[in-house]
Amino acid sequence: MSKPRIFISHSARNDDETMTLLDSVSAALADDFAVHVDKDHLKAGDDWRHTLNTWIGGCDAAVLLLSPKALKSDFVAYEISILAFRAKLSGIKVIPVFLKGVDEEAVRSGRLEPANLPATQGVKEEDTQKIIARLKEVLAEVVRSKTPVDEQAAYLETYFAPFLNALLTDCLRDTGFDLGSWEPPGNPRLSLAVRMMTLGLRRAEAPLRRMRAVLNREKTMDAVFELVATSWVDLRAAARLCELATGENERRALAVNASQQLIARTYVLRAARLPAEDSWRVVEVNGVFGGQTVAEIVAELKGRIEAALAQVFNLKPGRTVHDALASYDRRSEPVFVLLPAEGMSCEVVSGLRGAFRTVTFFFLAGNDAANRSLLSGMSVEYLAPELSKGFADAFCNQYEDTKDYLWT
């Protein structure tokens, strides 16, 4: 049976003391666990969300080396936010190791406070051997389980079934790395699936180009491309989107700190876990107005939304948009309307939510403080963790550029 997978979160680069501890802990755990530690590959500016989501979503337990430097790291903050979510959702063990200069108060007063780290499982020893002994004790009951990444990778693996061994070998080489002790034993198709989810679009171009002929023949190129492209969407945001979109009608509204419709569609596609060509229904409606009353704006937007939904639903004669919405709602399948937050008002948003009670409104709010104030005042929830500055533009540009390259 395969070893349980352990992910070690750290910020040890250029920190000799923490790096020495990291190496010692990794070596000590390697006999009983498949340990994954990144020292070299993750850099600012890379498609790091794809990479981190695969590591965080694919581990059976995690160890957090909390040094003073780690408390300031964007990567560590992101890792811990998602790991804490997984701990709450499925009970995986997340073990903080408090290193010199860090205690629970330092964590609570810093950017990691919202994660609510499980202090009862924390390791507070300073001696390396005592730290290792305590980690082995806490990790003793961890077993290999089916993780969110396993589920997604198995889905992607099915599209690689027609690949002959020579093509598999070439595609694996084109990924430019291996998963080390996390490599799925004896299953190169699954290995390729996990690697592709880790890459991000820019680095996935070479293997996608090589497999294009077979995927086009099988009519699965779109599906594979979208699965790779959406792997940056983290587990917490996808789960929360599902909760909001299928929960109480009055709460079916959310926002993202981006202005691009592609970003919202990517969140929806990842959360739905369905083929791109048959995912949850999404319509886009523009909302730029001037010199109109609230009633006029609401009426015009209602008309635009109904027209867009009618086209998506491909209605039969005598059947209305609201008939279709009711049918989807009975089956707990959400329908999304994407709207720019710019130019909206409380009255307009209230009018739209009243007119389409079973629709999930997804507001593209950018980073505008006025948009945040408006939406927060109406209990519209922003997806968390929020996107870092420049990410949305970079992803959308890469998405369009890669798609243009692969489809021409």
N, C-alpha and C positions, 0 to 999 in steps of 0.2 A: 504494500500500500504506500502511496506517495506521502512524503513528509508534509506536515502542516507548514504553511507559508507565513513567515514572519517578515514584516516590513519595519525597518528601523528609520525613524525620522530624526534628523540631526541638522546642525549647521556647523560642521567640523572643519570646513575648508579654512586653511590658514590659522587653525587653532590646534596646535600640536598636542596639547593635553587631551582635548576631547577626541581627536583623531586616534590617539593611542588607545583610549578606552573603547572607542568604536571598533577598532580592529580586534581588540581582545574579546569583546562581547560577541562579535560576529563569529569569530573562530570557535568560541566556547559553545555557542548554540548550534553550530553547523552540523554536529553529529546527529542531533535529533530533529532539526528543523531545516527547511529550505529558507535561507536568510537572504533577503534582498536589501542591499545598501547601495545608494548611488553616491559616488564621489566625484565623478567627472562629467556626466552627460547633461545634467540639468543646469541651464544657464539662463539668465535674464534675456528676454527677447526671443527665446525658442518657443515652440508650441508646448510649453510645459504643462498646460492643463491636461492635454491628452495623456501625457506620460504619467503625471501624478494620479489622475483618475484611475488609470489601469493598476498602478501599484496599490493605491489606497483601497480600491474596490475589489482587488484580487487577493488580499491577505486574509489569513485566518486569525491573526492577532498582530498587534503593533507595539513597539517599544519606542518611547519618546525620550531622547537625550536632551534634557532641558538645561542648556548652558545660558549664560547671559546673552550671548550672541544669538542663540536660537529664539529667545523671546522677542527679538527684533526682526526676525527673518520673515519675509513675505511667504516663502515656500512653506516654512514650518507652520505658520498661522493657517495657511490653506489646508495643509495636510491634517492638522489637528481638528479643524472645524468639521471636516468630512468624517474623520475617524470617530469623533465624538458622536456624530449622527449615527454611524453604523453601530457603535456601542449601545446607543439607546434603542435603535431599531431591532437589532438581532442579537445583541449581547456579546459581541466579540470583545476580547480582552484588549484594553488599551492601557499600557503600563507606563506612567511617567517616571523617569529617573531624574531626581533633583540633584544637579551637579553643583559644584562649589559656586557660591554667590547667588543661588536661586533657591527660594523656598516657596511655600504655598501662597504667602502674602504677595510675593513678587509676581506670581502668575495671576493672582486675582486682580491685581492693580494694573495689569498690562493688557495687551491686545488679545491674549489667550483666555481671558476671563469668561467670555460667553460660552466657551467649550465645556466649562464645568468639569474639568478633568477629575477622574476618580481617585481622589487622594488616598482612599483606603487601600488601593492596590499599588500606591506609589512606593518607590524605592528611594531611601534617603541615606543610604550608606555612602561613605567616601572611599573605602577600600575597594579596589577593582574586583578582587575575588569574592568579597561579600556581596557586591552588586550582582555578579554573575550567579552566585548561589541563590540569591533572592529571586532573580529573573527565572531561573530554572524551576524554582518552587511554584511561582505564580503561573508559569506557562505549562506546567506538567499535564494539565487536563485538556489542553488545546488539541483539537483533532482537525484533520483535513475536512473541509465542508464545501458546499456549493455556494460560491460567492456571486455577487452581482456581475462581476466581470466574466465568470465562468458561463453564466447564462447568456450574456451578450456575445461572447466568443463562440459558443456552440451554435448560435444563430448564424454568425458570419461564416463559421466553418462549413456549413451546408453548401454555401455557394462555391466552395473550393473542391467539392466532390469530383467534378470532371477533370481536375488537374492531374496530368501524368507526373510521374516522379521527377522527370527532368525539369519540368516547369516548376514544380514545387521547390526543388533545390535552387533553381535560379532566383525565384522570388524570395526565398529565405535569405539568400546571399544579398539580394538587392536591398533588404531592410537595413543592412549595415550593422547589425548587432545581434546578440542573442540574449536570452532571459536568464542565463546562468542556471542556478539551482531551481529556478521557477519554470524552466523549460518543460512543457508537457512531455513525459517520456513516451516514445514510440508513436507519436501522433503528429507528424509534420504539418498536417492541415490545421489542426488546432493551434499548434505553435505559430503558424503564419497568421492565424486570426488574431491571436493575442498581440503579436508584434505589430500588426497593422493598426490595431486600436491604440497602441502606444506611440505611434510615429507622429501623428498630425499630418495635415495634407501636404505640406511642403516636402517633408521627408518621405511621404508615401508615394510620391509621383513615380519614382522608378519602378517599384513593384507593380503599381497599378498599370503603368504603361506596358509592362511585360505580360500581364494577365489579360489585357484588354481584348485581344482577339477571341479568347475562349469565353470571357464574360459576355461579350457582344453576341456571340453565337448562342449562348444560353439565355440571352435577354436579361441578364442580372447585373450588368455594369452599373446601372443607376442605384440599385439596392446596395451594392458593395461600397460604392462611392459615398453614399449618404451615411452608412454605418461608420465608415472611417472618419468622415467629416464631423459627425456629431459627437465623437467620443470625448470632446472637451467639456461637454455638459456634465456637471458633477451630480452625484447621487442625491444629495440633499435637495438641490433645486428641482430635479426631475420628480422626486417624491412629493415635494410640496406643491408643485404644479398640479400633480394628479389629485392631491387632497382638495385643493381649492376648486378645481374644475369639475369634480364629481361630488362635492359636498353640498352644504346648504346654499340655496339659490342666492340668498342675500350676500354671500361672501364670494361669489364667482367673479372676481376681478383681481388682476395682478398687474405688476409693472416690472420693467427691467430698465436698468440705467444704460440704455442704448437707444439709438434712433432708427436702426436698420431693421426692416421687416424680416430679413433673412435670419437675424439673431433670434427673433421670437419664434419663427418657424423651426429653427434648429432645436430650441428648447422643447417645443411640442413634439417633434419627431422623436427625439430621444426619450421623452417621457412615455410616449405611446407604445414604444417597443413593437411597432408594426412595420411592414414593408413601406418604403417611401411612397410607392404609388397607391397605397391603400391605407394611409395613416388617418389620424383624426382630421376632421374637416376644419380648414382654416380659410378665412376670407380677409382681404385687406381693404380698408376703407380710408380714404383721405379725408381730412377734416379742417381745411383752411377756409376761414370765413371772414367777412368784414361787413359791418353796417347792417347786420341782421339782428332781429330780436331772438331771445332764447327759444321761443316757440318755433320760429322759422328755422333756426339751426337744427333743433331736434327733429323737426319734420323732414328736413332735407337729408339729415344723416340716417333717419329711419328708412327713407326711400332707398338710399344708397346701400344700406345693409341688407334690406329685403331683396334688392336686385342681385347683389353679390351672392347671397345665400341661395336664391332661386336658381342661379346658374350652377352653383356647386351641387345642389340637390337634384338637378335635372328632373324637375317636378312633372308628374303626369297631370293631364287635364283634370281640373276640379280639386286638385290638392294644393294646399297653401304652404307657405314657408313655415307658419306656426304649426301646421299639422306635422311637418317633417321634424321640426325641433322637438315637439312632444314625443314623437316616436324615438328619436335619439335619446331623449332624457329618460324615457322608461327603461332603456337599456344601459343607462349610466355611461353613455359614450358622449364625451364633451364636444362642443362645437365652439370654435374660437373666432372672435372678431378682433383683428389688429387695428389699433387706432393710435395716431400720434397724440401725445398729451398736450403738445403745443396748441394754444388757443382754446383749450377746453375750459369749462367752468363747472362748479358744483351742480348748478342747475341743469346743464346739458348732460353731464354724466348721469345724474339722477334720472333724467328723462329717458335716456337710452336704457339704463338698467331696468327701469319700470316697464319699458316696451318689450324688452327681450329678456325675460327673467331667467330662462334656462341657458342663455348664451354665456360664455366666459369671455369677458372683455380683457384684452391683453394690451396694456398701454405702453407705447414706446416713449419713454420719458427722458432719454438722454441723461445728462448730468446737470440739468437745469434745476436750481434751487426752488424756483416758483412752481415747477411741475411737481417736485417732491412735496412741497407744502400743500398743494391742492389735493394730490392723490392721498397723501397720508391723512389729511383731514376727513377723507371719505372712506377710511379704513381699507384702502387699496394697498395690498401688500407687495413690497418689492422682493423679488427673488434674491435669495442669499446663498452663498457669498456673492457680492456684487462684482461686476466686471471691472478689471483694472483699467486705468486710463490707456487708451489707444488699442485695447484688445479687439473691440468690435470692428473698427476700421481695418485692422490688420487681418482678422479672420475673413471678413467679407471680400477684401481684395484678393486674398490667397484663394478663397473658394472660387471666385469667378475666373481668376487666372488659370487655376488648375483645371477647372472644368472646360474652359476654352481650349486648353492644350490637349486634353484627353479626348475631346469630342470633335476635333478638327483634323 
